[in-house]
Amino acid sequence: MTQALVGVFGGSGLYQMDALQDVAEQVVETPYGAPSDVIVTGTVHGVPVAFLARHGRGHRLLPSEVPYRANVYAMKQLGVKYLLSLSAVGSLRADFKRLDMVLPDQFIDFTKRRDSSFFGQGAVAHVSMADPVCATTVGVLARAVRGVLQQDADAASAATESVTLHTGGTYVCIEGPQFSSRAESEMYRTLGGGVIGMTNLPEAKLAREAQMAYATLAMVTDYDCWHPREAHVTATMALENLFKNAARAQRIAAEAIRLLGAERPASEAHTALAQSLVTQPDAMSPAWRERIAVLMA
């Protein structure tokens, strides 16, 4: 199988990666079933990359139907060390306006029906999620965003909508597929939520268990339904605003990949299981020892 250094999950409206060269499709099987779609591998700026459309090409999977364990495990099988999530989100804060970009550093999990761990039924591990994203990878992603936004500002006309990068903030992950009620939206705001989405959990938890450095580029498309003067979110509204940012997101991802390939920064996530594995390999079944070998690679 082709090996990759950087993995990219494309969310709603981001079903391919334009910068990929030497493209090949990988059909990957995992102990947790098949991923959302074939994984597309190639290079970006000479860096080996694996791309997966989270909802499948053509957007066929609800957030609850995404095979998160298979998706993350498949990236690990391909050798991925840095995992970037490109995601559409709603804003829970007045200063996070439409088209802005947010690099969340915390998550609140309101999902209900998702397998959120590789472990169980023969192996136990408890990873720390105190800091659920890799700060080093987020820093690289922030530099990529700033560079692209500066290029856009230098070339912009007066009519171009301004875009702001917000570093830090809490991503509230709900089960969906329905959007929030107003009462729920207000509750999430009182809990300190910054953005709201349906897919980044259990993704971040699984990436940590797989010892991959994970970071999210969250692109604001709407104000959910809490804002007194803004229209309530619809799927059409969210996709229309995401498409306005799609080309920018592609360039940001390509620049982040270039930086990660050049710098290959160390991450605490890369050794997450060293202090987390409770069941020792010699007490596991042969099948579990094989899985652990992949996760700890």
ZAMARGU-4260 file (C-alpha; in steps of 0.2 Angstrom, whole numbers, plus 5000, padded with zeros to 4 digits):
<rodrens>
0) 5000/5000/5000 | 5006/5018/4996 | 5012/5026/5012 | 5007/5044/5017 | 5014/5057/5029
5) 4998/5068/5030 | 4980/5063/5030 | 4966/5075/5025 | 4947/5072/5029 | 4937/5083/5018
10) 4920/5088/5025 | 4904/5094/5017 | 4907/5101/5000 | 4926/5096/5000 | 4925/5079/4991
15) 4942/5080/4982 | 4959/5088/4984 | 4964/5098/4969 | 4983/5100/4973 | 4986/5081/4973
20) 4998/5075/4959 | 5002/5057/4955 | 4985/5052/4960 | 4980/5034/4964 | 4965/5026/4973
25) 4967/5015/4987 | 4954/5002/4993 | 4958/4999/5011 | 4951/4986/5022 | 4952/4988/5041
30) 4947/4977/5057 | 4933/4990/5058 | 4926/4988/5041 | 4928/4999/5025 | 4931/5018/5026
35) 4918/5031/5019 | 4926/5029/5001 | 4942/5024/4992 | 4956/5034/4999 | 4965/5045/4986
40) 4984/5046/4988 | 4996/5057/4979 | 5009/5070/4983 | 5007/5089/4987 | 5023/5099/4985
45) 5032/5082/4985 | 5024/5077/5002 | 5015/5060/5002 | 4996/5063/5006 | 4981/5053/5008
50) 4964/5061/5006 | 4946/5054/5011 | 4929/5062/5008 | 4922/5060/5025 | 4904/5058/5019
55) 4909/5048/5003 | 4910/5056/4986 | 4893/5063/4982 | 4889/5065/5001 | 4880/5049/5004
60) 4883/5047/5023 | 4875/5055/5037 | 4886/5061/5051 | 4880/5046/5062 | 4884/5034/5047
65) 4902/5039/5044 | 4913/5024/5049 | 4925/5035/5060 | 4935/5020/5066 | 4938/5013/5049
70) 4942/5030/5042 | 4955/5034/5055 | 4962/5016/5056 | 4964/5016/5037 | 4974/5032/5038
75) 4985/5024/5051 | 4988/5009/5040 | 4994/5021/5027 | 5007/5028/5038 | 4999/5045/5042
80) 5007/5055/5056 | 4997/5071/5054 | 4979/5071/5051 | 4970/5087/5045 | 4951/5089/5046
85) 4942/5102/5035 | 4925/5105/5042 | 4910/5116/5039 | 4903/5123/5056 | 4890/5135/5063
90) 4896/5149/5074 | 4890/5151/5092 | 4899/5168/5095 | 4895/5185/5087 | 4914/5188/5083
95) 4915/5171/5073 | 4906/5178/5057 | 4902/5169/5041 | 4917/5164/5031 | 4929/5166/5046
100) 4941/5152/5049 | 4943/5144/5067 | 4956/5132/5074 | 4947/5124/5088 | 4958/5119/5103
105) 4944/5110/5113 | 4929/5099/5110 | 4912/5095/5119 | 4905/5079/5114 | 4886/5078/5112
110) 4886/5063/5101 | 4875/5048/5106 | 4877/5034/5094 | 4895/5033/5089 | 4909/5021/5092
115) 4922/5032/5100 | 4937/5020/5103 | 4947/5007/5095 | 4948/4998/5111 | 4937/4985/5120
120) 4933/4967/5119 | 4951/4961/5124 | 4961/4977/5125 | 4960/4992/5136 | 4968/5010/5135
125) 4964/5027/5142 | 4971/5041/5132 | 4972/5059/5138 | 4960/5071/5129 | 4964/5086/5140
130) 4971/5094/5125 | 4962/5086/5111 | 4971/5093/5096 | 4990/5094/5093 | 4996/5112/5097
135) 5011/5110/5085 | 5000/5105/5071 | 4988/5118/5074 | 5002/5131/5074 | 5008/5125/5057
140) 4990/5126/5051 | 4988/5144/5058 | 5004/5149/5048 | 4996/5142/5032 | 4980/5151/5035
145) 4988/5167/5038 | 4999/5166/5023 | 4984/5162/5011 | 4973/5176/5019 | 4988/5188/5017
150) 4989/5183/4998 | 4970/5186/4997 | 4971/5203/5005 | 4985/5208/4994 | 4975/5204/4979
155) 4958/5208/4985 | 4946/5221/4978 | 4935/5232/4989 | 4920/5221/4987 | 4929/5205/4993
160) 4922/5199/5010 | 4935/5199/5023 | 4939/5183/5032 | 4947/5182/5050 | 4957/5168/5058
165) 4952/5164/5076 | 4965/5153/5085 | 4957/5143/5099 | 4939/5140/5103 | 4927/5125/5108
170) 4919/5114/5095 | 4903/5107/5101 | 4899/5091/5091 | 4881/5086/5090 | 4874/5069/5084
175) 4863/5077/5070 | 4857/5075/5056 | 4845/5089/5062 | 4852/5106/5067 | 4849/5112/5084
180) 4834/5119/5092 | 4835/5137/5099 | 4836/5131/5116 | 4850/5119/5112 | 4859/5133/5103
185) 4858/5144/5118 | 4864/5130/5130 | 4879/5127/5119 | 4883/5145/5120 | 4882/5145/5139
190) 4894/5131/5140 | 4907/5141/5131 | 4905/5134/5113 | 4913/5143/5099 | 4907/5133/5084
195) 4895/5118/5081 | 4897/5104/5070 | 4893/5085/5068 | 4908/5076/5063 | 4924/5080/5073
200) 4920/5068/5086 | 4924/5054/5088 | 4937/5058/5075 | 4948/5068/5087 | 4947/5054/5100
205) 4952/5040/5088 | 4966/5050/5080 | 4973/5052/5098 | 4972/5033/5101 | 4980/5030/5084
210) 4995/5042/5089 | 4991/5054/5075 | 4993/5073/5077 | 4976/5080/5074 | 4970/5097/5069
215) 4954/5105/5063 | 4951/5119/5050 | 4933/5124/5054 | 4925/5136/5041 | 4910/5146/5048
220) 4895/5145/5036 | 4881/5151/5048 | 4875/5156/5065 | 4866/5140/5069 | 4849/5147/5076
225) 4854/5158/5091 | 4857/5174/5083 | 4842/5187/5084 | 4845/5195/5068 | 4852/5181/5057
230) 4843/5168/5047 | 4842/5151/5055 | 4854/5138/5047 | 4849/5128/5032 | 4859/5115/5023
235) 4858/5126/5007 | 4864/5141/5017 | 4879/5131/5024 | 4884/5124/5008 | 4883/5140/4998
240) 4894/5148/5011 | 4906/5134/5012 | 4908/5134/4993 | 4914/5152/4994 | 4928/5146/5005
245) 4932/5130/4996 | 4946/5136/4985 | 4954/5145/4999 | 4953/5129/5010 | 4961/5119/4996
250) 4976/5132/4996 | 4977/5132/5015 | 4978/5113/5015 | 4991/5112/5002 | 5002/5125/5011
255) 5000/5116/5028 | 5005/5100/5019 | 5021/5108/5012 | 5025/5115/5030 | 5022/5098/5038
260) 5033/5089/5025 | 5047/5101/5027 | 5047/5102/5046 | 5039/5086/5052 | 5037/5093/5069
265) 5037/5082/5085 | 5020/5079/5093 | 5015/5072/5110 | 5001/5063/5101 | 5014/5052/5092
270) 5017/5043/5108 | 5000/5044/5116 | 4998/5026/5120 | 5015/5025/5129 | 5006/5030/5145
275) 4989/5024/5141 | 4989/5006/5137 | 4982/4996/5151 | 4982/4978/5144 | 4999/4973/5139
280) 5002/4965/5122 | 5007/4948/5130 | 4989/4947/5138 | 4980/4951/5121 | 4975/4939/5108
285) 4985/4938/5092 | 4972/4948/5082 | 4973/4962/5095 | 4992/4961/5095 | 4991/4964/5077
290) 4980/4979/5079 | 4991/4987/5093 | 5006/4985/5081 | 4997/4996/5069 | 4991/5009/5081
295) 5008/5010/5090 | 5018/5011/5074
</rodrens>
